[in-house]
Amino acid sequence: MKTSLILAFLFASLPVTGQVDKIKAASADYAGESKSTDTGGSSSGSGNGGIFVDILMFLPHWQAYKLQDDRQRYPPMVSLDVFIQGAFKPADTYIFWPRIRANWGLFSTDFRMNYMMEKNDTGGFTSLRTSDWQVLQLNLITSRFITFRVGAGTMTEAFGANRQFTEVTLAFGIHAPDQSEVFFLEYRDAFESGADVHARFEFSGQYQHQIFKTGGFRGYLTAGGAYQKYYNTIDFWGIEAGVLFRLY
């Protein structure tokens, strides 16, 4: 609770500006720009193909190891996570994050909706939404105390030209051996290959505290902070809170 109060004080001292309309305008400007970046050339990755084949051949063995050995030390190795979370910034800006992630040994897939809502001059709300799908994540480290995963997928804007961007993620967690307490950090970057503009950059940190346990079903309260930057210029700082349900 002390951490949440400190975060609230810090965020309250930040300058307040409207974000939703600026993000939509930035997206429209970006969509209207001519980005003809066809170089007409093709690069031959001599030697790289063999490395990727070796990695692909190794994945089944890695997966077998994860499921046989690490699952004993890290029960959420095969699990389903459902998040109902949100963030707010003093001065009437809110983000809502319904999210679901399926974990199966080395592999995970993660889908999230990113809703941003902001009060306008008429007393109503202006909003935007993106759909963020981490198609494939690799759980590189899964131990009793630490998890680390990397992933790649898409971020799609559900407004304007409905542009779609590549999104990559890094996630790092420190947790108690029984998974009752978790500290989780996540980095996201949505961009278009070959372009200097990043549609959204995000960094978040949260603390997850277990509130109940029934067999393989657990519930957590979450609290922390989040930072997003849209189109290299538009910032959002928010205090995060929510619940997490985990089944394994």
C-alpha positions as CSV (number, residue, x, y, z in Angstrom):
1,M,0.0,0.0,0.0
2,K,2.9,2.4,0.7
3,T,4.2,1.8,-2.8
4,S,0.8,2.6,-4.3
5,L,0.6,5.9,-2.3
6,I,4.0,6.9,-3.4
7,L,3.1,6.1,-7.0
8,A,-0.1,8.1,-6.7
9,F,1.8,11.1,-5.4
10,L,4.4,11.0,-8.2
11,F,1.8,10.6,-11.0
12,A,-0.4,13.4,-9.5
13,S,2.6,15.8,-9.9
14,L,3.0,15.1,-13.6
15,P,1.6,17.5,-16.2
16,V,-1.8,16.7,-17.5
17,T,-2.7,16.8,-21.2
18,G,-5.4,15.1,-23.3
19,Q,-4.1,11.9,-25.0
20,V,-6.8,10.1,-26.9
21,D,-7.4,12.7,-29.6
22,K,-3.7,13.3,-30.0
23,I,-3.0,9.6,-30.5
24,K,-5.8,9.4,-33.1
25,A,-4.4,12.4,-34.9
26,A,-0.9,11.0,-34.8
27,S,-2.1,7.7,-36.2
28,A,-4.0,9.5,-39.0
29,D,-0.9,11.6,-39.9
30,Y,1.2,8.4,-39.9
31,A,-1.2,6.6,-42.1
32,G,-1.3,9.5,-44.6
33,E,2.5,9.7,-45.0
34,S,4.1,8.1,-48.0
35,K,6.4,5.3,-46.7
36,S,7.7,3.9,-50.0
37,T,10.8,2.2,-48.6
38,D,11.2,-0.6,-51.2
39,T,14.9,-0.8,-51.7
40,G,14.6,-3.2,-54.6
41,G,17.3,-5.4,-53.2
42,S,17.3,-8.7,-51.4
43,S,19.8,-9.8,-48.7
44,S,21.0,-13.3,-48.8
45,G,21.4,-14.6,-45.2
46,S,24.2,-17.1,-45.9
47,G,24.7,-19.2,-42.9
48,N,21.7,-17.9,-41.0
49,G,19.3,-20.5,-42.4
50,G,21.3,-23.3,-40.9
51,I,21.2,-21.6,-37.4
52,F,17.4,-21.2,-37.6
53,V,17.0,-24.9,-38.6
54,D,19.2,-26.0,-35.7
55,I,17.0,-23.9,-33.3
56,L,13.8,-25.4,-34.7
57,M,15.2,-28.9,-34.4
58,F,16.1,-28.2,-30.8
59,L,12.7,-26.8,-29.7
60,P,11.0,-30.2,-29.2
61,H,13.8,-31.3,-26.9
62,W,13.6,-28.1,-25.0
63,Q,9.8,-28.4,-24.6
64,A,10.1,-32.0,-23.4
65,Y,12.6,-30.8,-20.7
66,K,10.3,-28.0,-19.6
67,L,7.4,-30.3,-19.2
68,Q,9.2,-33.1,-17.4
69,D,11.6,-31.3,-15.1
70,D,10.7,-27.6,-14.6
71,R,7.0,-28.3,-14.1
72,Q,7.8,-29.9,-10.8
73,R,9.5,-26.7,-9.6
74,Y,7.2,-24.3,-11.5
75,P,3.6,-25.5,-11.5
76,P,2.3,-22.6,-13.7
77,M,4.3,-24.1,-16.6
78,V,1.0,-25.4,-18.0
79,S,-1.6,-22.9,-17.0
80,L,-4.3,-20.4,-18.1
81,D,-4.1,-16.8,-16.8
82,V,-7.0,-14.3,-16.9
83,F,-6.3,-10.7,-16.1
84,I,-8.9,-8.0,-15.4
85,Q,-6.7,-4.9,-14.9
86,G,-6.7,-1.2,-15.5
87,A,-4.7,1.9,-14.9
88,F,-5.6,5.5,-14.3
89,K,-3.9,8.9,-14.5
90,P,-5.1,11.7,-12.3
91,A,-7.1,14.1,-14.5
92,D,-9.6,11.6,-15.9
93,T,-7.6,9.3,-18.2
94,Y,-8.2,5.6,-17.8
95,I,-6.9,2.4,-19.4
96,F,-8.7,-1.0,-19.1
97,W,-6.8,-4.2,-19.9
98,P,-8.8,-7.5,-20.2
99,R,-6.2,-10.1,-21.0
100,I,-5.8,-13.9,-21.3
101,R,-2.6,-15.9,-21.6
102,A,-2.2,-19.7,-22.2
103,N,1.1,-21.3,-21.1
104,W,2.4,-24.7,-22.3
105,G,5.9,-25.4,-21.3
106,L,8.3,-23.4,-23.5
107,F,5.4,-21.7,-25.3
108,S,2.8,-19.1,-24.5
109,T,0.3,-17.1,-26.4
110,D,-1.1,-13.8,-25.0
111,F,-4.0,-11.7,-26.1
112,R,-4.9,-8.3,-24.6
113,M,-7.3,-5.5,-25.3
114,N,-6.0,-2.0,-24.6
115,Y,-8.9,0.5,-24.0
116,M,-8.0,4.2,-23.3
117,M,-10.8,6.5,-22.1
118,E,-10.7,10.2,-21.4
119,K,-13.2,12.7,-20.3
120,N,-13.9,15.4,-22.8
121,D,-15.2,19.0,-22.6
122,T,-18.9,17.9,-22.8
123,G,-18.6,15.6,-19.8
124,G,-18.6,12.4,-21.9
125,F,-15.8,10.1,-22.9
126,T,-13.5,9.9,-25.9
127,S,-11.9,6.5,-26.3
128,L,-9.7,4.3,-28.4
129,R,-8.8,0.7,-28.5
130,T,-6.0,-1.6,-29.7
131,S,-5.9,-5.4,-29.9
132,D,-2.5,-6.7,-28.8
133,W,-1.8,-10.4,-29.6
134,Q,1.5,-11.9,-28.7
135,V,1.1,-14.8,-31.1
136,L,4.1,-16.7,-29.7
137,Q,6.1,-16.2,-26.6
138,L,9.1,-18.4,-25.5
139,N,9.4,-19.0,-21.7
140,L,13.2,-19.1,-21.8
141,I,13.7,-19.3,-18.0
142,T,11.2,-21.0,-15.7
143,S,12.5,-21.7,-12.2
144,R,11.2,-21.7,-8.6
145,F,12.2,-18.0,-8.3
146,I,12.6,-16.4,-11.7
147,T,10.7,-16.4,-15.0
148,F,11.8,-14.7,-18.3
149,R,10.0,-14.8,-21.6
150,V,10.3,-13.1,-25.0
151,G,7.6,-12.8,-27.6
152,A,6.4,-11.4,-30.9
153,G,3.0,-10.6,-32.4
154,T,0.9,-7.8,-33.5
155,M,-0.7,-4.6,-32.2
156,T,-3.8,-3.5,-34.3
157,E,-5.4,-0.1,-33.9
158,A,-9.2,-0.4,-33.8
159,F,-9.7,3.2,-35.1
160,G,-8.7,5.4,-38.1
161,A,-7.1,3.3,-40.8
162,N,-6.9,0.2,-38.5
163,R,-3.2,0.0,-38.9
164,Q,-1.3,-3.1,-37.7
165,F,2.2,-3.1,-36.3
166,T,4.7,-5.7,-35.2
167,E,4.9,-5.9,-31.4
168,V,7.7,-7.5,-29.4
169,T,7.7,-8.1,-25.7
170,L,10.1,-9.0,-22.9
171,A,8.8,-10.1,-19.5
172,F,10.6,-10.8,-16.2
173,G,9.2,-12.2,-13.0
174,I,10.5,-12.8,-9.5
175,H,8.3,-14.9,-7.3
176,A,8.1,-17.0,-4.1
177,P,8.6,-20.7,-4.6
178,D,4.9,-21.4,-3.9
179,Q,3.8,-18.6,-6.3
180,S,2.0,-16.7,-3.6
181,E,3.9,-13.4,-4.2
182,V,5.1,-12.3,-7.6
183,F,6.9,-9.1,-8.9
184,F,6.5,-8.8,-12.6
185,L,8.0,-6.4,-15.2
186,E,7.0,-6.2,-18.8
187,Y,8.3,-4.3,-21.9
188,R,6.3,-3.9,-25.1
189,D,7.3,-2.2,-28.4
190,A,4.9,-1.8,-31.4
191,F,6.5,-0.6,-34.6
192,E,6.6,-0.9,-38.3
193,S,9.7,-2.4,-39.8
194,G,11.9,0.2,-41.6
195,A,10.1,3.2,-40.1
196,D,11.4,5.4,-37.3
197,V,8.0,5.9,-35.6
198,H,7.0,3.5,-32.9
199,A,3.2,3.3,-32.6
200,R,3.5,2.5,-28.9
201,F,6.2,1.8,-26.4
202,E,5.2,0.4,-23.0
203,F,6.8,-0.5,-19.7
204,S,4.9,-1.7,-16.7
205,G,5.7,-3.2,-13.3
206,Q,3.2,-4.9,-10.9
207,Y,3.1,-6.8,-7.6
208,Q,0.8,-9.8,-7.5
209,H,-0.5,-10.9,-4.1
210,Q,-2.3,-14.2,-3.7
211,I,-5.7,-13.9,-2.0
212,F,-7.1,-17.4,-2.4
213,K,-6.0,-20.9,-3.4
214,T,-8.3,-23.8,-4.2
215,G,-6.5,-26.8,-5.7
216,G,-5.0,-25.6,-8.9
217,F,-7.1,-22.4,-9.0
218,R,-5.6,-19.2,-7.5
219,G,-6.6,-15.6,-7.4
220,Y,-4.3,-12.5,-7.0
221,L,-4.7,-8.8,-6.4
222,T,-2.3,-6.8,-8.5
223,A,-1.0,-3.2,-8.1
224,G,1.8,-1.3,-9.8
225,G,2.5,1.3,-12.4
226,A,2.5,1.6,-16.2
227,Y,4.0,4.0,-18.8
228,Q,3.0,4.2,-22.5
229,K,4.4,6.4,-25.2
230,Y,2.5,6.7,-28.5
231,Y,4.0,7.8,-31.8
232,N,7.2,9.0,-30.1
233,T,5.5,12.0,-28.5
234,I,2.3,11.3,-26.5
235,D,2.9,10.0,-22.9
236,F,0.6,8.2,-20.5
237,W,1.6,7.4,-16.9
238,G,-0.8,5.4,-14.8
239,I,-1.3,3.6,-11.5
240,E,-2.3,0.0,-12.2
241,A,-4.6,-2.2,-10.2
242,G,-6.7,-5.3,-10.9
243,V,-7.1,-9.1,-10.3
244,L,-5.5,-12.2,-11.8
245,F,-7.0,-15.6,-11.9
246,R,-4.7,-18.6,-12.6
247,L,-5.7,-22.2,-13.4
248,Y,-3.2,-25.1,-13.6
